[in-house]
Amino acid sequence: MRAHRWIFALALSLTLAAGARDGFDAWVDRTPMPPLLSATGAEVLDRHGDTLRVYTVADGRWRLVPGAVDPGFLDMLVAYEDRRFYGHSGVDLRAMARAVMQAIGHGGIVSGGSTLTMQVARLMEDGSTGQWAGKLRQIRLALALERRLTKRQILELYLTRAPYGGNIEGIRAATLAWFGKEPARLTPAQSALLVALPQSPENRRPDRHRGAAGTARDRVLRRMVRQGVLDDDTAQAAKLDPVPHTRRPFPALAPHLADRVIAEDPAALRHELTIDAALQSRLEALATRAVRTLPGAVSVAIVLADHRSGDILASVGSAGFQQDARQGFVDMTDALRSPGSTLKPLIYGMAFDRGLAHPQTLINDAPARFGAYAPQNFDGHFRGEVTVTDALRQSLNIPVVRLMDEIGPAHLMDAMRRAGLRPDLPGDHAGLAVALGGVGVTLTDMVQFYAALARGGDAIPLRWRLGEPPASARILSPAAAWQVGDILAGLAPPPGAPRRALAYKTGTSYGHRDAWALGWDGSHVAGVWIGRPDGTPVPGAFGGDLAAPILFEAFQRLKSRPDPMPPPPPDTLIVSTAELPQPLQRFTGRNTVFVPDTGAPEVIFPPDGARMAAADPGLTVKVRGGKPPYTFMANGEPLITGVQAHQVNLAKIGIGFSQIAVIDALGRSARVTVRLD
């Protein structure tokens, strides 16, 4: 009878235990689960996988995908926070029992006994840590997490959500903020600090409570010695490392381009670009330095690419990504501007291809009229008959307009579009003025056009995303492209720069609104733009003076020496003028009407309609042509008479609109209207 009772009692106990277990399992399985995916900020990476820029999540927190994490840090974290992490099912009963006994003995919670899984549960629900109800909720969620996730996934959640002070969450945001580095390789001192911070992230913030942070770090190091994770010598050396006292800025290279990439694909969290982070940083520093000697509202933009692949290696949209007088938030690599004389190489190349001219063809630089259009050279002087090579190197206007008149502006626009450019024409009608910059283009587009010249006339779209090489389109023959490059390589470089290192061209738009320099060597192509983002004039700004030195320095910051230019293609005709076929020895256009030079004076600065800032010692006025001495007048009143120089400062010009006039010794005059603010 007793045996039967014992068997019955045992069976009942097992049944009750099984029921309790099933009920407990069901209770755990019914646990309401918070979202397991943690929102992380988007990242923009360079061609090598290095970080260019990172973004916060919607609530303004810095939280990033952890990526590769130093194994030493993980060993230290598990040893300090949860030694039996890989053996328990979410709750460490031994640690929990110890916490309960300490609470009973001290009348309150002394140690929480929380496992890493329980901490993840608290982080996911943003729950409390000290209340029993909160502990019970964390226990239940921790058990549920262990049933649905692997240990690695749970650790990944901790590494993504752990708080490290302020709005910093996750190991990767922490290492970037406190050490300026990725978490893949950490020192023992850095690992110990990162283990200690999440326990009291605000009270141990290194930038506010450096002493408390150091004390907590050293406590972790001592325990690591006791547990055999570190030897004593390593721990003692780690204690000598300084605790960071400032929060470092997060990576923010290529901010304009990064914003554009994010806007194109806002759902993606990882964007891999062709940019080289190290080069981007150097060119951003170059742009910042370049504007220090320029007026306050002037900005600088730089684009540099590998013309062999079409990869953009650096894109600097302004001299500083901030809302200031320079309008640094405006991306001037993608702004429509007048290219000035920088389209001339394409026109000459098209003339070579069409058999209209050769580099040694003679062309007349004299006053000319094309219907109602009468272009002038920038300096107001005419050279007479010159070779095409000299006409391009001196950037003369009359010869290139004569060639444009023969080729046709529509053919130029077609070549630009086939090269991948997006030209913007006022009224969508191309006239002869496009040869001198009468069309809107972007800096990136112009670098793409010069890349086509560098590639022997074969145009490919420049790209900033890694991927398959784009398709190409031929706009010039290899021989014509080489001839243009050979001419431009013969330009005198800025002072101190090596000769024939780059084939380059400068340009200045009407009214000194844009200063350009574009050029290439055997492997790379670059472009520089300088001006005011609002399009107002920059007095005295010339591409050769301002932009060209920056172009050459950009190449110097890319590599120690330029790559050599390719040899001429086999079919290139390299002869003197006298050896050319008779039709190519001298260019004669069909529609050019040469007109006599009147010699009248012309105000070349300031441009008519300019709006300028008033400054000491006064308004600078530059004149060309005419016969001195000159008389300068403002609003009908003589200011200075008997002036022999071609430049003068007018000090008595008031604020507002003024009409400036110059009269030469023969009574010929010119005038412009300006506004001083």
MOMOHU-V663571 format. One record per helix or strand of 2 or more residues. SS is the DSSP state (A for helix, B for strand). FROM is the first residue (numbers start at 1). TO is the last residue. Records with the same first field share a line. If there is no record, write none. Layout:
SS->FROM-TO ; FROM-TO
//
This chain:
A->2-29 ; 71-81 ; 93-106 ; 116-125 ; 132-148 ; 151-161 ; 171-179 ; 188-200 ; 210-226 ; 232-239 ; 255-264 ; 277-293 ; 340-353 ; 388-393 ; 397-407 ; 409-418 ; 426-428 ; 432-436 ; 443-454 ; 478-489 ; 510-512 ; 543-558 ; 582-585
B->43-45 ; 51-54 ; 62-63 ; 168-169 ; 270-273 ; 298-306 ; 311-316 ; 337-338 ; 362-365 ; 368-370 ; 384-387 ; 440-441 ; 458-460 ; 472-474 ; 503-508 ; 514-520 ; 524-532 ; 593-594 ; 602-605 ; 611-612 ; 619-624 ; 630-634 ; 637-643 ; 647-650 ; 656-663 ; 669-676
//
